[in-house]
Amino acid sequence: MIVRFLFVFLAVAGMRVIELRLAKRNEQYVKALGAREFGARHYPLIVLMHVGFFLSLAVEALRKGARPSRRWPLLFPLFLVVQGLRVWTIGSLGRFWNTKILIVPNGQVVKKGPYRWIRHPNYLVVAFEIALLPLLFEAHITAIVFSLLNALLLSVRINVEEQALAAFTDYREAFRARPRFWPKIFGTLRPS
């Protein structure tokens, strides 16, 4: 039982370490292009929340024996789909993907990949992951507490990010018709 938990936990933690290295490299690239950072005051809270999430998940899951949920056959494939969306999102942004809000003035926003349908696929991924990963191992308290914390922090972060993008890029015009998180399935939205 614990082997499955450790495998999933260490795989996700390992991916986050790789992403942090990628973010650092991308930060240097966009700063060389003249990028400005926004939201630096709330960024440490986001880092703290993510570290706290992993610690809480480990403690709660291990205290409960790290048993997979009875809903594992449903939850794990969904979790893998979310990870695929994460990779697609990061790949779509390329060198502009980051964990910080770094805006290149007069830049063009990325409109490909999942950004063809929604404005914030990365935040959608994080929200799903913070709920799904604990639920895979019956860590319900972690899922609830950190989903609420994440929603609170994202409400601040998304406003800061959208204001910066609107002020310094073509964001307002490019994403006017796109919803933040849920693509319009039936409607007039056409990918650009």
HUUR-V48979 format. One record per pair of residues at least 6 apart in sequence whose ideal C-beta (glycine too) atoms are under 7 Angstrom apart, sorted by the first residue. I is the first residue (numbers start at 1). J is the second residue. If there is no record, write none. Layout:
i:I j:J
i:I j:J
//
This chain:
i:1 j:65
i:1 j:66
i:1 j:67
i:2 j:66
i:4 j:68
i:5 j:61
i:5 j:66
i:5 j:137
i:8 j:136
i:9 j:58
i:12 j:133
i:13 j:54
i:20 j:99
i:23 j:98
i:23 j:99
i:26 j:95
i:26 j:96
i:26 j:97
i:26 j:98
i:27 j:98
i:27 j:100
i:27 j:102
i:29 j:95
i:30 j:95
i:30 j:96
i:30 j:102
i:30 j:104
i:33 j:104
i:34 j:104
i:34 j:105
i:35 j:102
i:35 j:103
i:35 j:104
i:36 j:103
i:36 j:105
i:37 j:100
i:37 j:101
i:37 j:102
i:38 j:101
i:38 j:103
i:38 j:160
i:38 j:161
i:38 j:164
i:39 j:101
i:39 j:157
i:39 j:160
i:39 j:161
i:42 j:153
i:42 j:156
i:42 j:157
i:43 j:100
i:45 j:153
i:46 j:153
i:46 j:157
i:49 j:146
i:49 j:149
i:49 j:150
i:49 j:153
i:53 j:130
i:53 j:142
i:53 j:146
i:56 j:142
i:56 j:146
i:57 j:133
i:57 j:134
i:57 j:139
i:57 j:142
i:60 j:139
i:60 j:141
i:60 j:142
i:61 j:137
i:61 j:139
i:64 j:138
i:66 j:137
i:67 j:137
i:67 j:138
i:68 j:136
i:68 j:137
i:69 j:75
i:69 j:135
i:69 j:136
i:69 j:137
i:69 j:138
i:72 j:136
i:75 j:132
i:75 j:135
i:75 j:136
i:76 j:136
i:78 j:132
i:79 j:132
i:79 j:133
i:79 j:136
i:82 j:125
i:82 j:128
i:82 j:129
i:82 j:132
i:85 j:114
i:85 j:121
i:85 j:125
i:86 j:125
i:88 j:113
i:88 j:114
i:89 j:113
i:89 j:114
i:89 j:121
i:89 j:122
i:89 j:125
i:90 j:97
i:91 j:113
i:92 j:110
i:92 j:112
i:92 j:113
i:92 j:114
i:92 j:115
i:93 j:110
i:96 j:110
i:101 j:160
i:101 j:161
i:101 j:164
i:103 j:164
i:103 j:165
i:103 j:168
i:103 j:169
i:105 j:168
i:106 j:168
i:107 j:169
i:108 j:169
i:108 j:170
i:109 j:165
i:109 j:169
i:109 j:170
i:109 j:171
i:109 j:174
i:109 j:175
i:111 j:174
i:111 j:192
i:114 j:121
i:115 j:121
i:116 j:191
i:116 j:192
i:117 j:178
i:117 j:183
i:117 j:191
i:118 j:124
i:118 j:178
i:118 j:179
i:118 j:180
i:118 j:181
i:118 j:182
i:118 j:183
i:119 j:175
i:119 j:178
i:119 j:180
i:120 j:158
i:120 j:180
i:120 j:181
i:123 j:154
i:123 j:158
i:124 j:181
i:126 j:150
i:127 j:150
i:130 j:146
i:130 j:147
i:130 j:150
i:131 j:143
i:131 j:147
i:134 j:140
i:134 j:142
i:134 j:143
i:135 j:143
i:165 j:171
i:166 j:172
i:177 j:189
i:178 j:189
//
